[in-house]
């Protein structure tokens, strides 16, 4: 994690290969952590850390975290990228490009006894932080915190050792699990490190509509723990308002930083060849949707809307993504009689080439934080239609100026908006220019300011 200016290490030191013996893994971790004291003292003030559980899917918040790390490194910052699962993909993505980034696997060389002791200590600290609730038997966070500490067994000892040795200027976490773990670890740390948590979704709606007890408990944990954070970062004003309503935190401690979506290389990727026949022949307009096949994305409404569009004119629909809901979506397309005009090609490595050739991109989500796919489609010059869900689409589209906004779950209204968009000629240049406002450079500048304090 710490590396002096004279280090002979090139690129990223991946602390943790499952093929490395436990003893060697521990020795490697200690070698990196316990570098020369002088080098450590020279470097710690410019070290920042980003904590996310895994980046294997490289989508959504995971892609944002990687882009922020790249952006900070390109501006001369040393970034420690803290993960619990690091595969070969992460090394390929970052090692050659950014020698200022070090990937740290917190699960490497773990000491189970130390972890168990810290889990118990963190749980005790949590109970004692609200003695009145504990005595009254009404603390709603006891169960979720106990499940996280003793079932998930987060690497608290590794985080504590990292904070003690590296003394990072700031640690920025992404998503619910890392946010909770980081703030539990913060209660055990004494130092000047700034703890920054990033909420990526509109959690009030997400919790209310989710069947998972763990997800439903997130607002309670936010209310209890977020007071320990120095700053809360959100990707949209809507999510910021939601965090303030849930936690009671003063709005001036919540910072909105739009996702770093627009990158110069998108234009090149958008012009890459695509082998889908519907996008090659160009005989009929093609509608594209993208995302995980889960209730949040509400692809059933998109299918119903497309069926109404198809009844009015020739068109085709491509839905990019994957997930457990694919079988049900295929069956629904057959029931609606549109199966011949709907394709589910799965996850594609370059969706931008699809967006560039599509006639319209449709976001059908029930809730979001700030939907990257909507911005990416605009960055490729693709006209868009989106639900006016909480939160993000209205901010991206400036209240409907850059694309139609429709109510959540209303297939009839969505179909009309799609037909109107297919019948018009939106300015691709204006869409691209709007997408530029959600750039990596702009986001990194804001993260620099927040992490510096």
C-alpha positions as CSV (number, residue, x, y, z in Angstrom):
1,X,0.0,0.0,0.0
2,X,2.8,2.4,0.8
3,X,5.5,2.9,-1.7
4,X,8.3,5.4,-1.6
5,X,9.5,7.3,-4.6
6,X,12.5,5.0,-4.9
7,X,10.5,1.8,-5.0
8,X,11.4,-0.7,-7.6
9,X,7.9,-1.8,-7.9
10,X,6.3,-1.1,-11.3
11,X,2.6,-0.7,-11.7
12,X,0.3,-2.1,-9.2
13,X,1.2,-4.5,-6.5
14,X,-1.7,-7.0,-6.2
15,X,-1.7,-8.1,-2.6
16,X,-3.4,-11.4,-2.9
17,X,-3.2,-14.2,-5.3
18,X,-5.1,-17.3,-4.2
19,X,-2.1,-19.3,-5.4
20,X,0.3,-17.6,-2.9
21,X,0.8,-19.4,0.4
22,X,-0.7,-17.7,3.4
23,X,2.7,-17.0,5.0
24,X,4.0,-15.5,1.7
25,X,0.9,-13.4,1.4
26,X,1.3,-12.0,4.9
27,X,5.0,-11.3,4.3
28,X,4.1,-9.4,1.0
29,X,1.5,-7.3,2.8
30,X,3.9,-6.4,5.6
31,X,6.6,-5.6,3.1
32,X,4.4,-3.1,1.4
33,X,2.9,-1.7,4.6
34,X,6.1,-1.5,6.5
35,X,8.3,0.3,3.9
36,X,10.9,2.7,5.1
37,X,9.5,5.0,7.7
38,X,10.9,8.1,6.0
39,X,9.1,7.2,2.7
40,X,5.9,6.5,4.6
41,X,6.0,9.9,6.3
42,X,6.8,11.7,3.0
43,X,3.9,10.0,1.2
44,X,1.0,9.7,3.6
45,X,-0.4,13.2,3.2
46,X,-1.0,12.7,-0.6
47,X,-2.4,9.1,-0.3
48,X,-6.2,8.7,-0.9
49,X,-8.0,5.4,-0.7
50,X,-11.1,4.1,-2.4
51,X,-13.0,1.1,-0.9
52,X,-15.4,-1.0,-2.8
53,X,-16.1,-4.7,-2.2
54,X,-15.5,-5.9,-5.8
55,X,-15.3,-4.5,-9.3
56,X,-15.7,-7.7,-11.2
57,X,-18.8,-6.6,-13.2
58,X,-17.2,-3.2,-14.1
59,X,-20.6,-1.6,-14.3
60,X,-22.5,1.2,-12.5
61,X,-20.8,2.3,-9.2
62,X,-17.9,-0.1,-9.8
63,X,-17.1,1.6,-13.1
64,X,-17.4,5.0,-11.3
65,X,-15.0,3.9,-8.6
66,X,-12.4,2.8,-11.2
67,X,-12.8,6.0,-13.2
68,X,-12.3,8.1,-10.1
69,X,-9.1,6.2,-9.2
70,X,-7.8,6.6,-12.7
71,X,-8.6,10.3,-12.8
72,X,-6.9,11.0,-9.4
73,X,-3.9,9.0,-10.4
74,X,-3.6,10.8,-13.7
75,X,-3.5,14.1,-11.7
76,X,-0.5,12.9,-9.7
77,X,-2.3,11.4,-6.7
78,X,-1.3,8.1,-5.1
79,X,-4.5,6.0,-4.8
80,X,-4.8,2.8,-2.8
81,X,-7.7,0.8,-4.3
82,X,-9.1,-1.3,-1.4
83,X,-11.2,-4.4,-2.4
84,X,-12.2,-7.7,-0.8
85,X,-12.2,-9.6,-4.2
86,X,-9.5,-8.8,-6.7
87,X,-9.3,-10.8,-9.9
88,X,-7.1,-10.7,-12.9
89,X,-9.4,-8.3,-14.6
90,X,-8.7,-5.5,-12.1
91,X,-5.0,-5.9,-12.6
92,X,-5.3,-5.8,-16.4
93,X,-7.4,-2.6,-16.2
94,X,-5.1,-0.6,-13.9
95,X,-1.6,-2.0,-13.6
96,X,0.1,-0.8,-16.9
97,X,-1.7,2.5,-17.1
98,X,-1.4,3.9,-13.6
99,X,1.7,3.2,-11.4
100,X,0.3,5.6,-8.8
101,X,-2.5,3.1,-8.1
102,X,-2.0,0.1,-5.8
103,X,-4.7,-2.5,-5.5
104,X,-5.0,-3.9,-1.9
105,X,-6.9,-7.1,-1.3
106,X,-8.1,-6.7,2.3
107,X,-8.8,-10.5,2.5
108,X,-5.2,-11.4,2.0
109,X,-3.3,-12.8,4.9
110,X,-6.1,-12.4,7.4
111,X,-5.8,-13.2,11.0
112,X,-9.0,-14.8,12.1
113,X,-8.5,-14.2,15.8
114,X,-7.8,-10.5,15.3
115,X,-10.8,-10.2,13.0
116,X,-13.1,-11.9,15.5
117,X,-11.9,-9.6,18.3
118,X,-12.4,-6.5,16.3
119,X,-15.9,-7.7,15.2
120,X,-16.9,-8.1,18.8
121,X,-15.3,-4.7,19.7
122,X,-17.1,-3.0,16.8
123,X,-20.4,-4.6,17.9
124,X,-19.9,-3.5,21.5
125,X,-19.1,0.1,20.3
126,X,-22.2,0.1,18.2
127,X,-24.4,-0.9,21.2
128,X,-22.8,1.6,23.5
129,X,-23.2,4.4,20.9
130,X,-27.0,4.4,21.6
131,X,-27.4,3.2,25.2
132,X,-31.0,4.5,25.5
133,X,-32.1,2.5,22.5
134,X,-30.3,-0.6,23.8
135,X,-31.8,-0.4,27.3
136,X,-35.3,0.1,25.8
137,X,-34.8,-2.9,23.6
138,X,-35.8,-0.8,20.6
139,X,-32.6,-0.5,18.6
140,X,-33.6,-1.5,15.0
141,X,-30.0,-1.7,13.9
142,X,-28.7,-4.4,16.2
143,X,-29.8,-7.3,14.0
144,X,-28.4,-5.8,10.7
145,X,-25.1,-4.9,12.3
146,X,-24.8,-8.3,14.0
147,X,-25.5,-10.0,10.7
148,X,-22.9,-7.9,8.8
149,X,-20.2,-8.3,11.5
150,X,-20.6,-12.0,12.3
151,X,-22.0,-13.4,9.1
152,X,-20.3,-11.4,6.4
153,X,-17.2,-11.1,8.7
154,X,-15.8,-7.9,7.0
155,X,-12.0,-7.5,7.2
156,X,-12.0,-5.0,10.0
157,X,-8.6,-6.0,11.2
158,X,-7.1,-5.4,7.7
159,X,-8.8,-2.1,7.4
160,X,-7.6,-1.0,10.8
161,X,-4.0,-2.1,10.0
162,X,-4.3,-0.2,6.7
163,X,-5.5,3.0,8.4
164,X,-2.7,2.7,11.0
165,X,0.1,2.0,8.6
166,X,-0.9,4.0,5.5
167,X,-2.5,7.0,7.3
168,X,-4.4,8.0,4.2
169,X,-5.7,11.5,3.8
170,X,-9.1,10.2,3.1
171,X,-11.0,7.0,2.4
172,X,-13.9,7.0,0.0
173,X,-16.3,4.1,0.0
174,X,-18.9,3.1,-2.6
175,X,-22.2,1.2,-2.1
176,X,-24.1,0.1,1.0
177,X,-21.9,-2.7,2.4
178,X,-18.5,-0.8,2.1
179,X,-20.2,2.4,3.5
180,X,-21.4,0.5,6.6
181,X,-18.1,-1.4,7.1
182,X,-16.1,1.8,6.7
183,X,-18.1,3.7,9.3
184,X,-17.9,0.8,11.8
185,X,-14.2,0.8,11.3
186,X,-14.1,4.6,11.8
187,X,-15.4,4.1,15.3
188,X,-12.3,2.1,16.1
189,X,-9.8,4.5,14.5
190,X,-8.0,7.5,16.0
191,X,-6.4,9.7,13.5
192,X,-6.9,12.5,10.9
193,X,-8.2,10.4,8.1
194,X,-11.4,11.7,6.5
195,X,-14.2,9.1,6.1
196,X,-16.3,9.8,3.0
197,X,-19.3,7.6,2.0
198,X,-21.0,7.6,-1.3
199,X,-24.6,6.7,-1.7
200,X,-25.4,5.6,-5.3
201,X,-29.2,5.1,-5.2
202,X,-32.4,6.6,-4.0
203,X,-32.5,4.4,-0.9
204,X,-36.0,5.3,0.3
205,X,-37.6,3.9,-2.8
206,X,-35.0,1.1,-3.2
207,X,-35.7,-0.1,0.4
208,X,-39.5,0.2,0.2
209,X,-39.7,-1.9,-3.0
210,X,-37.1,-4.5,-2.2
211,X,-37.9,-7.9,-0.8
212,X,-34.5,-8.3,0.8
213,X,-34.5,-7.7,4.5
214,X,-30.9,-6.5,4.3
215,X,-31.7,-3.8,1.7
216,X,-34.8,-2.7,3.7
217,X,-32.5,-2.2,6.7
218,X,-30.2,0.2,4.9
219,X,-32.1,3.4,5.7
220,X,-32.0,2.5,9.4
221,X,-28.2,1.9,9.2
222,X,-27.7,5.2,7.4
223,X,-29.7,7.0,10.1
224,X,-27.6,5.5,12.8
225,X,-24.1,5.5,11.2
226,X,-23.8,8.4,8.8
227,X,-23.2,10.9,11.5
228,X,-19.6,9.4,11.7
229,X,-18.9,10.4,8.1
230,X,-17.0,13.6,7.4
231,X,-18.8,13.9,4.0
232,X,-21.6,12.1,2.2
233,X,-21.3,12.1,-1.6
234,X,-24.3,11.5,-3.9
235,X,-24.6,11.4,-7.7
236,X,-27.6,13.6,-7.9
237,X,-29.6,16.3,-6.1
238,X,-32.5,13.9,-5.7
239,X,-30.3,11.3,-3.9
240,X,-28.8,14.1,-1.7
241,X,-32.3,15.2,-0.7
242,X,-33.2,11.6,0.1
243,X,-30.1,11.1,2.3
244,X,-30.8,14.3,4.2
245,X,-34.4,13.1,4.8
246,X,-33.3,9.6,6.0
247,X,-30.4,10.7,8.2
248,X,-31.2,14.2,9.4
249,X,-27.7,15.2,8.4
250,X,-27.2,18.9,7.6
251,X,-27.4,19.4,3.8
252,X,-24.0,21.2,3.8
253,X,-22.4,17.9,4.8
254,X,-23.8,16.2,1.6
255,X,-22.0,16.9,-1.6
256,X,-23.4,16.2,-5.1
257,X,-20.8,15.0,-7.6
258,X,-22.2,13.8,-10.9
259,X,-20.9,10.5,-12.2
260,X,-17.8,10.6,-14.4
261,X,-19.4,9.1,-17.4
262,X,-18.2,11.1,-20.5
263,X,-14.7,10.2,-21.6
264,X,-12.9,11.1,-24.8
265,X,-12.5,7.5,-25.8
266,X,-16.3,7.0,-26.0
267,X,-16.4,8.5,-29.5
268,X,-13.9,5.9,-30.7
269,X,-15.7,3.1,-29.1
270,X,-19.1,4.2,-30.5
271,X,-17.7,4.0,-34.0
272,X,-16.4,0.5,-33.6
273,X,-18.0,-2.2,-35.8
274,X,-21.1,-4.0,-34.4
275,X,-22.1,-7.4,-35.7
276,X,-25.8,-7.3,-34.8
277,X,-27.8,-7.7,-38.0
278,X,-30.5,-5.3,-37.0
279,X,-28.0,-2.5,-36.6
280,X,-26.2,-3.3,-39.8
281,X,-29.1,-3.5,-42.3
282,X,-30.8,-0.3,-41.0
283,X,-34.1,-1.2,-42.5
284,X,-36.2,-0.7,-39.4
285,X,-35.7,1.6,-36.4
286,X,-34.0,-0.1,-33.4
287,X,-34.9,0.7,-29.8
288,X,-32.2,-0.2,-27.2
289,X,-32.5,-0.7,-23.5
290,X,-29.7,-1.8,-21.1
291,X,-29.2,-2.9,-17.5
292,X,-29.4,-5.8,-15.1
293,X,-32.6,-7.9,-15.4
294,X,-34.0,-7.0,-12.0
295,X,-37.1,-5.3,-10.8
296,X,-35.4,-1.9,-10.5
297,X,-35.0,-1.6,-14.3
298,X,-38.7,-2.5,-15.0
299,X,-38.1,-4.1,-18.4
300,X,-41.7,-5.5,-18.4
301,X,-43.0,-1.9,-18.9
302,X,-40.5,-1.4,-21.7
303,X,-41.8,-4.7,-23.4
304,X,-45.4,-3.6,-23.0
305,X,-44.5,-0.2,-24.4
306,X,-42.7,-1.7,-27.4
307,X,-45.7,-3.9,-28.1
308,X,-47.8,-0.8,-28.5
309,X,-45.1,0.8,-30.7
310,X,-44.9,-2.3,-32.8
311,X,-48.7,-2.2,-33.4
312,X,-48.2,1.3,-34.9
313,X,-45.1,0.9,-37.0
314,X,-42.2,-1.5,-37.8
315,X,-39.5,-1.5,-35.1
316,X,-37.2,-3.7,-33.2
317,X,-36.0,-3.8,-29.6
318,X,-32.6,-4.9,-28.3
319,X,-32.2,-5.3,-24.5
320,X,-28.6,-5.5,-23.4
321,X,-27.8,-7.1,-20.1
322,X,-28.3,-10.2,-18.1
323,X,-29.8,-11.5,-14.9
324,X,-32.2,-14.0,-13.3
325,X,-35.2,-12.2,-14.9
326,X,-34.2,-13.0,-18.5
327,X,-36.3,-16.2,-18.8
328,X,-39.4,-14.3,-17.6
329,X,-38.8,-11.4,-20.1
330,X,-38.4,-13.8,-23.0
331,X,-41.7,-15.5,-22.0
332,X,-43.4,-12.1,-21.8
333,X,-42.2,-11.1,-25.2
334,X,-43.7,-14.3,-26.6
335,X,-47.0,-13.7,-24.8
336,X,-47.1,-10.1,-26.2
337,X,-46.5,-11.5,-29.7
338,X,-43.3,-9.5,-30.2
339,X,-40.7,-12.2,-29.7
340,X,-39.6,-12.0,-33.4
341,X,-38.7,-8.3,-33.0
342,X,-37.0,-8.5,-29.6
343,X,-33.5,-9.7,-28.9
344,X,-31.6,-10.3,-25.6
345,X,-27.9,-10.6,-26.7
346,X,-26.7,-10.6,-23.1
347,X,-23.9,-8.4,-21.7
348,X,-21.8,-6.8,-24.5
349,X,-18.3,-5.5,-24.1
350,X,-19.0,-2.3,-26.1
351,X,-22.6,-1.1,-25.6
352,X,-21.6,2.3,-27.1
353,X,-21.5,0.9,-30.6
354,X,-25.1,-0.2,-30.1
355,X,-26.1,3.2,-28.7
356,X,-24.5,5.0,-31.7
357,X,-26.6,3.0,-34.2
358,X,-29.8,2.9,-32.2
359,X,-32.8,5.1,-33.1
360,X,-33.7,5.7,-29.5
361,X,-32.5,4.5,-26.1
362,X,-35.1,3.9,-23.4
363,X,-34.6,3.9,-19.6
364,X,-37.6,2.2,-17.9
365,X,-36.3,2.2,-14.3
366,X,-38.4,2.5,-11.2
367,X,-35.6,4.2,-9.3
368,X,-31.9,5.2,-9.9
369,X,-29.2,7.3,-8.4
370,X,-27.8,8.9,-11.6
371,X,-28.2,6.4,-14.5
372,X,-24.9,6.0,-16.4
373,X,-26.5,4.3,-19.3
374,X,-28.7,7.3,-20.1
375,X,-25.7,9.6,-20.2
376,X,-23.7,7.1,-22.2
377,X,-26.4,6.8,-24.8
378,X,-26.5,10.6,-25.1
379,X,-22.7,10.7,-25.3
380,X,-23.1,8.5,-28.4
381,X,-25.6,10.9,-29.9
382,X,-28.6,8.6,-29.4
383,X,-32.0,10.2,-28.7
384,X,-33.4,9.1,-25.4
385,X,-36.7,8.5,-23.5
386,X,-36.7,7.9,-19.8
387,X,-39.0,7.4,-16.8
388,X,-39.0,10.4,-14.5
389,X,-38.0,8.2,-11.6
390,X,-36.2,9.2,-8.4
391,X,-33.5,10.2,-9.0
392,X,-31.3,11.4,-11.8
393,X,-33.1,11.3,-15.2
394,X,-34.8,14.7,-14.8
395,X,-31.5,16.3,-13.8
396,X,-29.7,14.7,-16.8
397,X,-32.4,15.7,-19.3
398,X,-32.9,19.1,-17.7
399,X,-36.6,18.5,-17.0
400,X,-37.3,17.0,-20.5
401,X,-35.2,19.5,-22.6
402,X,-32.9,16.8,-23.9
403,X,-35.3,13.9,-24.0
404,X,-38.8,12.8,-23.1
405,X,-39.6,12.0,-19.4
406,X,-42.6,9.7,-18.7
407,X,-44.2,8.5,-15.5
408,X,-42.8,5.3,-14.0
409,X,-44.7,2.1,-15.0
410,X,-46.9,3.7,-17.7
411,X,-46.4,1.7,-20.9
412,X,-49.0,3.7,-22.9
413,X,-47.2,7.1,-22.2
414,X,-43.8,5.5,-22.8
415,X,-45.0,4.1,-26.2
416,X,-46.2,7.6,-27.2
417,X,-42.9,9.1,-26.3
418,X,-41.0,6.5,-28.2
419,X,-43.2,7.0,-31.3
420,X,-42.7,10.8,-31.1
421,X,-39.0,10.5,-30.7
422,X,-38.8,8.1,-33.7
423,X,-40.8,10.6,-35.7
424,X,-38.5,13.5,-34.9
425,X,-34.9,14.4,-35.5
426,X,-33.2,15.4,-32.2
427,X,-29.9,17.1,-32.5
428,X,-27.2,14.5,-31.8
429,X,-24.7,17.4,-31.3
430,X,-26.8,18.8,-28.5
431,X,-27.1,15.4,-26.9
432,X,-23.3,14.9,-27.0
433,X,-22.7,18.4,-25.6
434,X,-25.1,17.8,-22.7
435,X,-23.4,14.5,-21.9
436,X,-20.0,16.3,-21.8
437,X,-21.2,18.0,-18.6
438,X,-21.0,14.6,-16.8
439,X,-17.3,14.3,-17.6
440,X,-14.5,12.5,-15.8
441,X,-12.4,15.7,-15.4
442,X,-15.2,17.6,-13.8
443,X,-16.0,14.8,-11.3
444,X,-12.3,14.2,-10.4
445,X,-11.9,17.9,-9.6
446,X,-14.8,17.7,-7.2
447,X,-13.5,14.5,-5.6
448,X,-10.1,16.2,-5.1
449,X,-11.7,19.0,-3.2
450,X,-13.9,16.7,-1.0
451,X,-11.0,14.3,-0.2
452,X,-8.6,17.2,0.6
453,X,-11.1,18.5,3.2
